[in-house]
C-alpha cells in the first residue's frame, strides 16, 4: 500500500519560513507528479505547487516568488520551501502524488499538515 507522509508544518510569524516534506512509501513503479495543495477554513482546496518527474514546476500565482517546490527522487520525497509567509498562507497543506502502480496510475493524498502564520 502506498502512503504519503508529511512533516514540517507549524506556527510561524509573518515573514518567516517553513519547509514541508512529503515522502512516498510502498511498492510502485514510478511517480509522475508530486505536489502540494492547501485548504483554509471555509475555503476550497487549492493547488499550491507541483513538480513533474522531469522536474517541471508549476505554482499558484499567490505563492510565486515565495515558495519553492523540489524533490529528491532517490528518497521519493517532495519538499515545499515557504518563505516570506503571510497570514493568508494559513491552511492545512496536503501532499499529493500521481503514482504508477503496475499498469494503473493512481492519485494519492497525505493526511495534511497544519501551517499557521500569525500577524
N, C-alpha and C positions, 0 to 999 in steps of 0.2 A: 504494500500500500504506500502510495506516495504521500508525503507530508511536507508542508511548508512551515518552518518555524521561524518566527520573527523575534527580534530583540532590538533594544536601543531606544525605546520611547521614554518619555518622562516629562518633567516640568522644567521649563526654561524661561528666562526673561526675554522680553522683546529685544531683538538684535543679537541674540545668542545663536548657538549652533547645536545640532544633534545629528547623530549618524544612526540610521536604521540599517539592520541587516536581516536577510531572509535566506535561509538555507533549505534547499530541497533534498529530501532523503527518500530512499526506497529504490525500487527497481524501475528503470526507464531507459529508453534508447537515446533520448536527447531532449533538450529544452529549446523550444523555438523562440519564445519571447518570455521575458520576465519584466515585472513592473510593479508599480505602487499606485494604489487608489486611496482615497480618503473619504470619510463621511463625517460631517459635522452635525451636531444635534439639529434636528428639524430639516435637514437638507438631504438631497440625493447624493449617492456615492458618485464621486467624480475621479477621472483619471488624473494622476499627478505626473507620472513619467513612465516610459517603457524603454527597454533595450532589447534589440533583437539578437539572434545568435551570431549575426555578423558584426554586431556592435553598433548598429544604427540606433540613435536615441530620439526620443520624442518627449516634449514637455508641454504641460499646460501653460498657457500664457501667464498665469498668475504666479508661476514659480520660476520662469525663465530668468537666468542670470543669478539666481539664488540657490537653486537646488541642482545637484549633480548626481546622475544615476551611473553606476558602474557595476561590473560583475567580475567574478573570479570563476572561470569555467572549471578549473580543477576542483573547486570546492562546491560547485553548483550553487553559488551564493550571489545574491544581488544586494547592492548597497544603495542607500539614498543619503547623500550628504546634504544636510539642510543648513544653510547659513542665512544670516540676516532675517531670522524668524520674526513673524508678525503675529499678533493675537488672532488674526483671521486664518492662520495656519492650524489653529487648534482643531483637532479632529482625531478620530480613530483611523489609523493608517493600516491598510490591508495590502499584503503581498499577493501577487497574482502570477501564475506561471502557466504557459501553454506547453504541455509536455507530451512527447510521443511515447506511447506505451504499446509495444508490438506494432500492430497495423493501425492502431487508433491514436487520435490526438485528443487530449482531454484538457480541460480547464481546471486548475486547482487554485484554492484560496487559503491564505493563512488565517489565523484566529483573530488577528488585529492587535495593534499596539497603540496605546493612547499617547498622543502628543498634546501637551498643554503649554501654550505660550502666554505668559502673563504680561500685562502692560505696565 
